[in-house]
Amino acid sequence: MGWIFLVCAGIFEVVGVTGLNLILRNKNIFSFAVFVLGLGSSFTFLSLAMQSLPMGTAYAIWTGIGTVGSGVVGILFYGESKSLARVVFMAMVLSAAIGLKLIS
């Protein structure tokens, strides 16, 4: 169950960061709600995941999902760079997270 909570935490982190980007573009109640609910849910699920997973592994996977997920959202919806170097480094973050899953 810890891994499911951790994936949910990572997904909600992406939602929260997307909310922060929305706030920077348009300060309205919806943007603030996405930000607060996204990060609040993310921290809640992270704390649930850490009840059964080691702290270092949980934090690394959580930040990895957030980093790669936010990068993909930026590329797909906000016109951010799709450079090969950026994609390679995001793949490296993802492979490190998978490696931590395999050894824990």
Buried (B, 14 or more C-beta within 10 A) or exposed (E): EBBEBBBBBBBBBBBBBBBBBBBEEEEEEEBBEBBEBBBEBBBBBBEBBBEEBEEEBBBBBBBBBBBBBBBBBBBEEEEBEEEEEBBEBBEEBBEEBEEBBEEB
